[in-house]
Structures are given as C-alpha cells and as structure tokens.
Amino acid sequence: MGSRDATSPRLALRWLRERTRDITDQLDAPYAQPGLHWLTDEAEHERALAYMTGGTGYQLTLHDESTCFVLLAYPVGVKS
C-alpha cells in the first residue's frame, strides 16, 4: 500500500505514526484500539527508535475481520 524512504529513524517513526493514524481512521472502533494505543505509547516509540538505530527493523501489525496491515520500517541495507 506504499513505501517511503526516510533519512533517519525518527523520520521512519513519523511515517509509522502517520500510516497508523490513516489506518485506524478506517477501522471500526474495536479493531482501531491497538493502533490508537500504539499512537500514544511513548515507551514503544522509543523501543522502535532503538531497534532502527541499532540496525534492526520494526514491525507493527493491525487488522480487522478481513484485512491485515503490516507496517515495517528497517534501515537501508537490511532485508525485510
């Protein structure tokens, strides 16, 4: 559903937040809750930054009854 190059882990995290907002806006409330929680979870954001800064990818998965959304951010040169 799209990709974007980011020049830093912080910009990659910003992209993850934007896409998560877009996806949760389209989901019914019960399915949106994990994404809405993730959007406010600063400790998890710091963990994502630590992974990406350390050279490891970070994945967030959201779903409803029929669709699975996988958001993945990883450093250049790392295969998904």
PDB file of N, CA, C and O in Angstrom:
ATOM      1  N   MET A   1       0.824  -1.201   0.000  1.00  0.00           N
ATOM      2  CA  MET A   1       0.000   0.000   0.000  1.00  0.00           C
ATOM      3  C   MET A   1       0.858   1.251   0.000  1.00  0.00           C
ATOM      4  O   MET A   1       0.340   2.366   0.050  1.00  0.00           O
ATOM      5  N   GLY A   2       2.151   1.070  -0.056  1.00  0.00           N
ATOM      6  CA  GLY A   2       3.009   2.232  -0.157  1.00  0.00           C
ATOM      7  C   GLY A   2       4.309   2.046   0.584  1.00  0.00           C
ATOM      8  O   GLY A   2       4.449   1.178   1.444  1.00  0.00           O
ATOM      9  N   SER A   3       5.242   2.878   0.227  1.00  0.00           N
ATOM     10  CA  SER A   3       6.522   2.877   0.913  1.00  0.00           C
ATOM     11  C   SER A   3       7.090   4.286   0.866  1.00  0.00           C
ATOM     12  O   SER A   3       6.641   5.140   0.103  1.00  0.00           O
ATOM     13  N   ARG A   4       8.083   4.496   1.701  1.00  0.00           N
ATOM     14  CA  ARG A   4       8.715   5.808   1.739  1.00  0.00           C
ATOM     15  C   ARG A   4      10.116   5.644   2.274  1.00  0.00           C
ATOM     16  O   ARG A   4      10.346   4.897   3.224  1.00  0.00           O
ATOM     17  N   ASP A   5      11.044   6.337   1.667  1.00  0.00           N
ATOM     18  CA  ASP A   5      12.406   6.368   2.184  1.00  0.00           C
ATOM     19  C   ASP A   5      12.489   7.457   3.242  1.00  0.00           C
ATOM     20  O   ASP A   5      12.004   8.570   3.038  1.00  0.00           O
ATOM     21  N   ALA A   6      13.098   7.135   4.360  1.00  0.00           N
ATOM     22  CA  ALA A   6      13.307   8.114   5.432  1.00  0.00           C
ATOM     23  C   ALA A   6      14.807   8.221   5.669  1.00  0.00           C
ATOM     24  O   ALA A   6      15.530   7.229   5.574  1.00  0.00           O
ATOM     25  N   THR A   7      15.263   9.404   5.971  1.00  0.00           N
ATOM     26  CA  THR A   7      16.694   9.625   6.149  1.00  0.00           C
ATOM     27  C   THR A   7      17.172   9.394   7.571  1.00  0.00           C
ATOM     28  O   THR A   7      18.365   9.502   7.852  1.00  0.00           O
ATOM     29  N   SER A   8      16.248   9.077   8.469  1.00  0.00           N
ATOM     30  CA  SER A   8      16.628   8.822   9.861  1.00  0.00           C
ATOM     31  C   SER A   8      15.572   7.940  10.527  1.00  0.00           C
ATOM     32  O   SER A   8      14.441   7.859  10.049  1.00  0.00           O
ATOM     33  N   PRO A   9      15.938   7.280  11.629  1.00  0.00           N
ATOM     34  CA  PRO A   9      14.937   6.504  12.366  1.00  0.00           C
ATOM     35  C   PRO A   9      13.770   7.364  12.859  1.00  0.00           C
ATOM     36  O   PRO A   9      12.634   6.890  12.891  1.00  0.00           O
ATOM     37  N   ARG A  10      14.024   8.603  13.238  1.00  0.00           N
ATOM     38  CA  ARG A  10      12.927   9.473  13.706  1.00  0.00           C
ATOM     39  C   ARG A  10      11.928   9.759  12.590  1.00  0.00           C
ATOM     40  O   ARG A  10      10.719   9.788  12.821  1.00  0.00           O
ATOM     41  N   LEU A  11      12.439   9.969  11.384  1.00  0.00           N
ATOM     42  CA  LEU A  11      11.529  10.184  10.256  1.00  0.00           C
ATOM     43  C   LEU A  11      10.775   8.909   9.911  1.00  0.00           C
ATOM     44  O   LEU A  11       9.611   8.965   9.515  1.00  0.00           O
ATOM     45  N   ALA A  12      11.420   7.771  10.055  1.00  0.00           N
ATOM     46  CA  ALA A  12      10.728   6.495   9.842  1.00  0.00           C
ATOM     47  C   ALA A  12       9.612   6.330  10.869  1.00  0.00           C
ATOM     48  O   ALA A  12       8.516   5.885  10.527  1.00  0.00           O
ATOM     49  N   LEU A  13       9.882   6.685  12.123  1.00  0.00           N
ATOM     50  CA  LEU A  13       8.856   6.614  13.165  1.00  0.00           C
ATOM     51  C   LEU A  13       7.707   7.571  12.853  1.00  0.00           C
ATOM     52  O   LEU A  13       6.542   7.233  13.063  1.00  0.00           O
ATOM     53  N   ARG A  14       8.025   8.738  12.365  1.00  0.00           N
ATOM     54  CA  ARG A  14       6.978   9.697  11.982  1.00  0.00           C
ATOM     55  C   ARG A  14       6.077   9.070  10.901  1.00  0.00           C
ATOM     56  O   ARG A  14       4.854   9.193  10.960  1.00  0.00           O
ATOM     57  N   TRP A  15       6.699   8.394   9.910  1.00  0.00           N
ATOM     58  CA  TRP A  15       5.922   7.735   8.868  1.00  0.00           C
ATOM     59  C   TRP A  15       5.029   6.648   9.472  1.00  0.00           C
ATOM     60  O   TRP A  15       3.858   6.534   9.110  1.00  0.00           O
ATOM     61  N   LEU A  16       5.584   5.848  10.394  1.00  0.00           N
ATOM     62  CA  LEU A  16       4.778   4.817  11.053  1.00  0.00           C
ATOM     63  C   LEU A  16       3.578   5.426  11.760  1.00  0.00           C
ATOM     64  O   LEU A  16       2.473   4.888  11.688  1.00  0.00           O
ATOM     65  N   ARG A  17       3.787   6.538  12.437  1.00  0.00           N
ATOM     66  CA  ARG A  17       2.669   7.212  13.124  1.00  0.00           C
ATOM     67  C   ARG A  17       1.612   7.685  12.136  1.00  0.00           C
ATOM     68  O   ARG A  17       0.417   7.479  12.350  1.00  0.00           O
ATOM     69  N   GLU A  18       2.057   8.323  11.047  1.00  0.00           N
ATOM     70  CA  GLU A  18       1.104   8.821  10.054  1.00  0.00           C
ATOM     71  C   GLU A  18       0.287   7.686   9.448  1.00  0.00           C
ATOM     72  O   GLU A  18      -0.934   7.792   9.339  1.00  0.00           O
ATOM     73  N   ARG A  19       0.939   6.618   9.058  1.00  0.00           N
ATOM     74  CA  ARG A  19       0.229   5.483   8.462  1.00  0.00           C
ATOM     75  C   ARG A  19      -0.700   4.819   9.474  1.00  0.00           C
ATOM     76  O   ARG A  19      -1.802   4.397   9.124  1.00  0.00           O
ATOM     77  N   THR A  20      -0.258   4.725  10.729  1.00  0.00           N
ATOM     78  CA  THR A  20      -1.108   4.134  11.767  1.00  0.00           C
ATOM     79  C   THR A  20      -2.363   4.973  11.953  1.00  0.00           C
ATOM     80  O   THR A  20      -3.458   4.425  12.080  1.00  0.00           O
ATOM     81  N   ARG A  21      -2.219   6.308  11.970  1.00  0.00           N
ATOM     82  CA  ARG A  21      -3.392   7.185  12.067  1.00  0.00           C
ATOM     83  C   ARG A  21      -4.335   6.953  10.885  1.00  0.00           C
ATOM     84  O   ARG A  21      -5.548   6.835  11.058  1.00  0.00           O
ATOM     85  N   ASP A  22      -3.758   6.891   9.685  1.00  0.00           N
ATOM     86  CA  ASP A  22      -4.589   6.675   8.492  1.00  0.00           C
ATOM     87  C   ASP A  22      -5.362   5.360   8.586  1.00  0.00           C
ATOM     88  O   ASP A  22      -6.550   5.305   8.267  1.00  0.00           O
ATOM     89  N   ILE A  23      -4.691   4.324   9.019  1.00  0.00           N
ATOM     90  CA  ILE A  23      -5.328   3.003   9.097  1.00  0.00           C
ATOM     91  C   ILE A  23      -6.387   2.975  10.196  1.00  0.00           C
ATOM     92  O   ILE A  23      -7.494   2.488   9.969  1.00  0.00           O
ATOM     93  N   THR A  24      -6.064   3.491  11.389  1.00  0.00           N
ATOM     94  CA  THR A  24      -7.041   3.438  12.482  1.00  0.00           C
ATOM     95  C   THR A  24      -8.281   4.271  12.168  1.00  0.00           C
ATOM     96  O   THR A  24      -9.372   3.966  12.648  1.00  0.00           O
ATOM     97  N   ASP A  25      -8.116   5.323  11.362  1.00  0.00           N
ATOM     98  CA  ASP A  25      -9.277   6.120  10.951  1.00  0.00           C
ATOM     99  C   ASP A  25     -10.252   5.309  10.113  1.00  0.00           C
ATOM    100  O   ASP A  25     -11.438   5.632  10.051  1.00  0.00           O
ATOM    101  N   GLN A  26      -9.763   4.260   9.468  1.00  0.00           N
ATOM    102  CA  GLN A  26     -10.600   3.456   8.587  1.00  0.00           C
ATOM    103  C   GLN A  26     -11.174   2.212   9.257  1.00  0.00           C
ATOM    104  O   GLN A  26     -12.073   1.574   8.710  1.00  0.00           O
ATOM    105  N   LEU A  27     -10.665   1.866  10.430  1.00  0.00           N
ATOM    106  CA  LEU A  27     -11.109   0.651  11.116  1.00  0.00           C
ATOM    107  C   LEU A  27     -12.264   0.936  12.065  1.00  0.00           C
ATOM    108  O   LEU A  27     -12.381   2.041  12.593  1.00  0.00           O
ATOM    109  N   ASP A  28     -13.113  -0.054  12.280  1.00  0.00           N
ATOM    110  CA  ASP A  28     -14.140   0.053  13.309  1.00  0.00           C
ATOM    111  C   ASP A  28     -13.456   0.156  14.666  1.00  0.00           C
ATOM    112  O   ASP A  28     -12.342  -0.337  14.843  1.00  0.00           O
ATOM    113  N   ALA A  29     -14.114   0.790  15.613  1.00  0.00           N
ATOM    114  CA  ALA A  29     -13.522   1.113  16.917  1.00  0.00           C
ATOM    115  C   ALA A  29     -12.805  -0.053  17.593  1.00  0.00           C
ATOM    116  O   ALA A  29     -11.671   0.128  18.036  1.00  0.00           O
ATOM    117  N   PRO A  30     -13.403  -1.237  17.697  1.00  0.00           N
ATOM    118  CA  PRO A  30     -12.698  -2.319  18.399  1.00  0.00           C
ATOM    119  C   PRO A  30     -11.370  -2.695  17.735  1.00  0.00           C
ATOM    120  O   PRO A  30     -10.400  -3.015  18.421  1.00  0.00           O
ATOM    121  N   TYR A  31     -11.331  -2.655  16.413  1.00  0.00           N
ATOM    122  CA  TYR A  31     -10.112  -3.015  15.692  1.00  0.00           C
ATOM    123  C   TYR A  31      -9.096  -1.871  15.693  1.00  0.00           C
ATOM    124  O   TYR A  31      -7.896  -2.104  15.553  1.00  0.00           O
ATOM    125  N   ALA A  32      -9.572  -0.652  15.850  1.00  0.00           N
ATOM    126  CA  ALA A  32      -8.680   0.513  15.874  1.00  0.00           C
ATOM    127  C   ALA A  32      -7.956   0.652  17.211  1.00  0.00           C
ATOM    128  O   ALA A  32      -6.904   1.288  17.268  1.00  0.00           O
ATOM    129  N   GLN A  33      -8.488   0.077  18.282  1.00  0.00           N
ATOM    130  CA  GLN A  33      -7.917   0.281  19.620  1.00  0.00           C
ATOM    131  C   GLN A  33      -6.427  -0.031  19.732  1.00  0.00           C
ATOM    132  O   GLN A  33      -5.704   0.776  20.316  1.00  0.00           O
ATOM    133  N   PRO A  34      -5.924  -1.149  19.210  1.00  0.00           N
ATOM    134  CA  PRO A  34      -4.478  -1.400  19.337  1.00  0.00           C
ATOM    135  C   PRO A  34      -3.637  -0.316  18.665  1.00  0.00           C
ATOM    136  O   PRO A  34      -2.608   0.093  19.203  1.00  0.00           O
ATOM    137  N   GLY A  35      -4.067   0.146  17.501  1.00  0.00           N
ATOM    138  CA  GLY A  35      -3.337   1.213  16.818  1.00  0.00           C
ATOM    139  C   GLY A  35      -3.422   2.524  17.565  1.00  0.00           C
ATOM    140  O   GLY A  35      -2.433   3.251  17.654  1.00  0.00           O
ATOM    141  N   LEU A  36      -4.592   2.843  18.107  1.00  0.00           N
ATOM    142  CA  LEU A  36      -4.742   4.079  18.888  1.00  0.00           C
ATOM    143  C   LEU A  36      -3.883   4.029  20.140  1.00  0.00           C
ATOM    144  O   LEU A  36      -3.287   5.033  20.533  1.00  0.00           O
ATOM    145  N   HIS A  37      -3.821   2.866  20.763  1.00  0.00           N
ATOM    146  CA  HIS A  37      -2.940   2.707  21.928  1.00  0.00           C
ATOM    147  C   HIS A  37      -1.484   2.896  21.517  1.00  0.00           C
ATOM    148  O   HIS A  37      -0.736   3.598  22.197  1.00  0.00           O
ATOM    149  N   TRP A  38      -1.080   2.280  20.418  1.00  0.00           N
ATOM    150  CA  TRP A  38       0.298   2.395  19.951  1.00  0.00           C
ATOM    151  C   TRP A  38       0.659   3.857  19.700  1.00  0.00           C
ATOM    152  O   TRP A  38       1.776   4.279  19.999  1.00  0.00           O
ATOM    153  N   LEU A  39      -0.279   4.632  19.153  1.00  0.00           N
ATOM    154  CA  LEU A  39      -0.010   6.038  18.855  1.00  0.00           C
ATOM    155  C   LEU A  39       0.348   6.851  20.095  1.00  0.00           C
ATOM    156  O   LEU A  39       1.039   7.864  19.984  1.00  0.00           O
ATOM    157  N   THR A  40      -0.102   6.433  21.255  1.00  0.00           N
ATOM    158  CA  THR A  40       0.173   7.183  22.491  1.00  0.00           C
ATOM    159  C   THR A  40       1.215   6.506  23.378  1.00  0.00           C
ATOM    160  O   THR A  40       1.497   6.985  24.477  1.00  0.00           O
ATOM    161  N   ASP A  41       1.781   5.414  22.918  1.00  0.00           N
ATOM    162  CA  ASP A  41       2.724   4.627  23.722  1.00  0.00           C
ATOM    163  C   ASP A  41       4.164   5.099  23.482  1.00  0.00           C
ATOM    164  O   ASP A  41       4.875   4.551  22.640  1.00  0.00           O
ATOM    165  N   GLU A  42       4.576   6.114  24.227  1.00  0.00           N
ATOM    166  CA  GLU A  42       5.912   6.695  24.054  1.00  0.00           C
ATOM    167  C   GLU A  42       7.021   5.683  24.316  1.00  0.00           C
ATOM    168  O   GLU A  42       8.053   5.721  23.646  1.00  0.00           O
ATOM    169  N   ALA A  43       6.835   4.792  25.263  1.00  0.00           N
ATOM    170  CA  ALA A  43       7.856   3.783  25.545  1.00  0.00           C
ATOM    171  C   ALA A  43       8.045   2.870  24.333  1.00  0.00           C
ATOM    172  O   ALA A  43       9.173   2.497  24.008  1.00  0.00           O
ATOM    173  N   GLU A  44       6.961   2.513  23.671  1.00  0.00           N
ATOM    174  CA  GLU A  44       7.068   1.675  22.480  1.00  0.00           C
ATOM    175  C   GLU A  44       7.721   2.434  21.327  1.00  0.00           C
ATOM    176  O   GLU A  44       8.455   1.850  20.530  1.00  0.00           O
ATOM    177  N   HIS A  45       7.454   3.730  21.243  1.00  0.00           N
ATOM    178  CA  HIS A  45       8.108   4.538  20.210  1.00  0.00           C
ATOM    179  C   HIS A  45       9.618   4.575  20.444  1.00  0.00           C
ATOM    180  O   HIS A  45      10.396   4.477  19.495  1.00  0.00           O
ATOM    181  N   GLU A  46      10.024   4.715  21.680  1.00  0.00           N
ATOM    182  CA  GLU A  46      11.455   4.702  21.998  1.00  0.00           C
ATOM    183  C   GLU A  46      12.073   3.346  21.673  1.00  0.00           C
ATOM    184  O   GLU A  46      13.208   3.272  21.202  1.00  0.00           O
ATOM    185  N   ARG A  47      11.333   2.287  21.924  1.00  0.00           N
ATOM    186  CA  ARG A  47      11.808   0.941  21.586  1.00  0.00           C
ATOM    187  C   ARG A  47      11.977   0.809  20.073  1.00  0.00           C
ATOM    188  O   ARG A  47      12.971   0.253  19.607  1.00  0.00           O
ATOM    189  N   ALA A  48      11.020   1.313  19.311  1.00  0.00           N
ATOM    190  CA  ALA A  48      11.115   1.273  17.852  1.00  0.00           C
ATOM    191  C   ALA A  48      12.348   2.040  17.377  1.00  0.00           C
ATOM    192  O   ALA A  48      13.081   1.570  16.507  1.00  0.00           O
ATOM    193  N   LEU A  49      12.569   3.212  17.948  1.00  0.00           N
ATOM    194  CA  LEU A  49      13.752   4.006  17.588  1.00  0.00           C
ATOM    195  C   LEU A  49      15.039   3.258  17.916  1.00  0.00           C
ATOM    196  O   LEU A  49      15.991   3.271  17.135  1.00  0.00           O
ATOM    197  N   ALA A  50      15.060   2.615  19.061  1.00  0.00           N
ATOM    198  CA  ALA A  50      16.251   1.863  19.461  1.00  0.00           C
ATOM    199  C   ALA A  50      16.514   0.722  18.486  1.00  0.00           C
ATOM    200  O   ALA A  50      17.661   0.487  18.107  1.00  0.00           O
ATOM    201  N   TYR A  51      15.474   0.016  18.080  1.00  0.00           N
ATOM    202  CA  TYR A  51      15.634  -1.059  17.099  1.00  0.00           C
ATOM    203  C   TYR A  51      16.218  -0.508  15.798  1.00  0.00           C
ATOM    204  O   TYR A  51      17.213  -1.017  15.283  1.00  0.00           O
ATOM    205  N   MET A  52      15.586   0.532  15.284  1.00  0.00           N
ATOM    206  CA  MET A  52      16.013   1.063  13.995  1.00  0.00           C
ATOM    207  C   MET A  52      17.410   1.669  14.065  1.00  0.00           C
ATOM    208  O   MET A  52      18.209   1.504  13.143  1.00  0.00           O
ATOM    209  N   THR A  53      17.703   2.363  15.146  1.00  0.00           N
ATOM    210  CA  THR A  53      19.036   2.941  15.317  1.00  0.00           C
ATOM    211  C   THR A  53      20.087   1.845  15.428  1.00  0.00           C
ATOM    212  O   THR A  53      21.216   2.015  14.968  1.00  0.00           O
ATOM    213  N   GLY A  54      19.725   0.736  16.029  1.00  0.00           N
ATOM    214  CA  GLY A  54      20.636  -0.386  16.190  1.00  0.00           C
ATOM    215  C   GLY A  54      20.741  -1.278  14.962  1.00  0.00           C
ATOM    216  O   GLY A  54      21.479  -2.264  14.977  1.00  0.00           O
ATOM    217  N   GLY A  55      20.015  -0.947  13.901  1.00  0.00           N
ATOM    218  CA  GLY A  55      20.125  -1.718  12.672  1.00  0.00           C
ATOM    219  C   GLY A  55      19.092  -2.808  12.492  1.00  0.00           C
ATOM    220  O   GLY A  55      19.196  -3.615  11.569  1.00  0.00           O
ATOM    221  N   THR A  56      18.095  -2.842  13.360  1.00  0.00           N
ATOM    222  CA  THR A  56      17.036  -3.855  13.290  1.00  0.00           C
ATOM    223  C   THR A  56      15.747  -3.195  12.818  1.00  0.00           C
ATOM    224  O   THR A  56      15.473  -2.045  13.163  1.00  0.00           O
ATOM    225  N   GLY A  57      14.965  -3.909  12.042  1.00  0.00           N
ATOM    226  CA  GLY A  57      13.678  -3.394  11.596  1.00  0.00           C
ATOM    227  C   GLY A  57      12.649  -3.413  12.718  1.00  0.00           C
ATOM    228  O   GLY A  57      12.833  -4.076  13.739  1.00  0.00           O
ATOM    229  N   TYR A  58      11.572  -2.679  12.513  1.00  0.00           N
ATOM    230  CA  TYR A  58      10.466  -2.619  13.473  1.00  0.00           C
ATOM    231  C   TYR A  58       9.177  -2.857  12.700  1.00  0.00           C
ATOM    232  O   TYR A  58       8.984  -2.303  11.617  1.00  0.00           O
ATOM    233  N   GLN A  59       8.298  -3.681  13.257  1.00  0.00           N
ATOM    234  CA  GLN A  59       7.046  -4.028  12.599  1.00  0.00           C
ATOM    235  C   GLN A  59       5.861  -3.772  13.512  1.00  0.00           C
ATOM    236  O   GLN A  59       5.904  -4.074  14.704  1.00  0.00           O
ATOM    237  N   LEU A  60       4.803  -3.211  12.940  1.00  0.00           N
ATOM    238  CA  LEU A  60       3.534  -3.019  13.632  1.00  0.00           C
ATOM    239  C   LEU A  60       2.450  -3.637  12.755  1.00  0.00           C
ATOM    240  O   LEU A  60       2.365  -3.340  11.564  1.00  0.00           O
ATOM    241  N   THR A  61       1.630  -4.490  13.339  1.00  0.00           N
ATOM    242  CA  THR A  61       0.574  -5.169  12.585  1.00  0.00           C
ATOM    243  C   THR A  61      -0.782  -4.783  13.157  1.00  0.00           C
ATOM    244  O   THR A  61      -1.002  -4.863  14.365  1.00  0.00           O
ATOM    245  N   LEU A  62      -1.680  -4.367  12.285  1.00  0.00           N
ATOM    246  CA  LEU A  62      -3.060  -4.032  12.643  1.00  0.00           C
ATOM    247  C   LEU A  62      -3.974  -4.847  11.741  1.00  0.00           C
ATOM    248  O   LEU A  62      -3.601  -5.188  10.619  1.00  0.00           O
ATOM    249  N   HIS A  63      -5.164  -5.157  12.225  1.00  0.00           N
ATOM    250  CA  HIS A  63      -6.073  -5.955  11.397  1.00  0.00           C
ATOM    251  C   HIS A  63      -7.519  -5.730  11.797  1.00  0.00           C
ATOM    252  O   HIS A  63      -7.828  -5.222  12.874  1.00  0.00           O
ATOM    253  N   ASP A  64      -8.386  -6.129  10.890  1.00  0.00           N
ATOM    254  CA  ASP A  64      -9.811  -6.233  11.199  1.00  0.00           C
ATOM    255  C   ASP A  64     -10.255  -7.623  10.779  1.00  0.00           C
ATOM    256  O   ASP A  64      -9.424  -8.525  10.678  1.00  0.00           O
ATOM    257  N   GLU A  65     -11.525  -7.817  10.537  1.00  0.00           N
ATOM    258  CA  GLU A  65     -12.031  -9.154  10.224  1.00  0.00           C
ATOM    259  C   GLU A  65     -11.452  -9.736   8.936  1.00  0.00           C
ATOM    260  O   GLU A  65     -11.293 -10.951   8.821  1.00  0.00           O
ATOM    261  N   SER A  66     -11.140  -8.884   7.981  1.00  0.00           N
ATOM    262  CA  SER A  66     -10.761  -9.408   6.669  1.00  0.00           C
ATOM    263  C   SER A  66      -9.425  -8.898   6.123  1.00  0.00           C
ATOM    264  O   SER A  66      -8.972  -9.352   5.072  1.00  0.00           O
ATOM    265  N   THR A  67      -8.801  -7.971   6.819  1.00  0.00           N
ATOM    266  CA  THR A  67      -7.591  -7.348   6.287  1.00  0.00           C
ATOM    267  C   THR A  67      -6.518  -7.261   7.357  1.00  0.00           C
ATOM    268  O   THR A  67      -6.807  -6.994   8.523  1.00  0.00           O
ATOM    269  N   CYS A  68      -5.274  -7.489   6.947  1.00  0.00           N
ATOM    270  CA  CYS A  68      -4.131  -7.362   7.835  1.00  0.00           C
ATOM    271  C   CYS A  68      -3.207  -6.277   7.272  1.00  0.00           C
ATOM    272  O   CYS A  68      -2.800  -6.345   6.112  1.00  0.00           O
ATOM    273  N   PHE A  69      -2.883  -5.287   8.087  1.00  0.00           N
ATOM    274  CA  PHE A  69      -1.981  -4.208   7.699  1.00  0.00           C
ATOM    275  C   PHE A  69      -0.663  -4.426   8.435  1.00  0.00           C
ATOM    276  O   PHE A  69      -0.646  -4.489   9.664  1.00  0.00           O
ATOM    277  N   VAL A  70       0.429  -4.541   7.705  1.00  0.00           N
ATOM    278  CA  VAL A  70       1.741  -4.713   8.314  1.00  0.00           C
ATOM    279  C   VAL A  70       2.577  -3.498   7.947  1.00  0.00           C
ATOM    280  O   VAL A  70       2.878  -3.263   6.777  1.00  0.00           O
ATOM    281  N   LEU A  71       2.945  -2.734   8.961  1.00  0.00           N
ATOM    282  CA  LEU A  71       3.803  -1.571   8.769  1.00  0.00           C
ATOM    283  C   LEU A  71       5.207  -1.967   9.183  1.00  0.00           C
ATOM    284  O   LEU A  71       5.412  -2.467  10.290  1.00  0.00           O
ATOM    285  N   LEU A  72       6.161  -1.752   8.318  1.00  0.00           N
ATOM    286  CA  LEU A  72       7.519  -2.198   8.565  1.00  0.00           C
ATOM    287  C   LEU A  72       8.484  -1.072   8.250  1.00  0.00           C
ATOM    288  O   LEU A  72       8.414  -0.465   7.181  1.00  0.00           O
ATOM    289  N   ALA A  73       9.382  -0.794   9.180  1.00  0.00           N
ATOM    290  CA  ALA A  73      10.448   0.180   8.965  1.00  0.00           C
ATOM    291  C   ALA A  73      11.762  -0.513   9.282  1.00  0.00           C
ATOM    292  O   ALA A  73      11.903  -1.168  10.315  1.00  0.00           O
ATOM    293  N   TYR A  74      12.716  -0.360   8.382  1.00  0.00           N
ATOM    294  CA  TYR A  74      14.011  -1.003   8.603  1.00  0.00           C
ATOM    295  C   TYR A  74      15.116  -0.143   7.974  1.00  0.00           C
ATOM    296  O   TYR A  74      14.873   0.577   7.006  1.00  0.00           O
ATOM    297  N   PRO A  75      16.311  -0.223   8.525  1.00  0.00           N
ATOM    298  CA  PRO A  75      17.427   0.555   7.996  1.00  0.00           C
ATOM    299  C   PRO A  75      17.807   0.100   6.584  1.00  0.00           C
ATOM    300  O   PRO A  75      17.632  -1.062   6.218  1.00  0.00           O
ATOM    301  N   VAL A  76      18.320   1.029   5.820  1.00  0.00           N
ATOM    302  CA  VAL A  76      18.778   0.720   4.467  1.00  0.00           C
ATOM    303  C   VAL A  76      19.818  -0.393   4.537  1.00  0.00           C
ATOM    304  O   VAL A  76      20.689  -0.398   5.407  1.00  0.00           O
ATOM    305  N   GLY A  77      19.709  -1.319   3.616  1.00  0.00           N
ATOM    306  CA  GLY A  77      20.655  -2.429   3.566  1.00  0.00           C
ATOM    307  C   GLY A  77      20.192  -3.651   4.338  1.00  0.00           C
ATOM    308  O   GLY A  77      20.797  -4.716   4.216  1.00  0.00           O
ATOM    309  N   VAL A  78      19.135  -3.526   5.128  1.00  0.00           N
ATOM    310  CA  VAL A  78      18.592  -4.658   5.875  1.00  0.00           C
ATOM    311  C   VAL A  78      17.443  -5.233   5.069  1.00  0.00           C
ATOM    312  O   VAL A  78      16.545  -4.497   4.660  1.00  0.00           O
ATOM    313  N   LYS A  79      17.457  -6.504   4.841  1.00  0.00           N
ATOM    314  CA  LYS A  79      16.385  -7.160   4.088  1.00  0.00           C
ATOM    315  C   LYS A  79      15.215  -7.453   5.015  1.00  0.00           C
ATOM    316  O   LYS A  79      15.405  -7.891   6.150  1.00  0.00           O
ATOM    317  N   SER A  80      13.997  -7.209   4.521  1.00  0.00           N
ATOM    318  CA  SER A  80      12.800  -7.448   5.331  1.00  0.00           C
ATOM    319  C   SER A  80      12.505  -8.907   5.477  1.00  0.00           C
ATOM    320  O   SER A  80      11.530  -9.278   6.130  1.00  0.00           O
TER     321      SER A  80
END
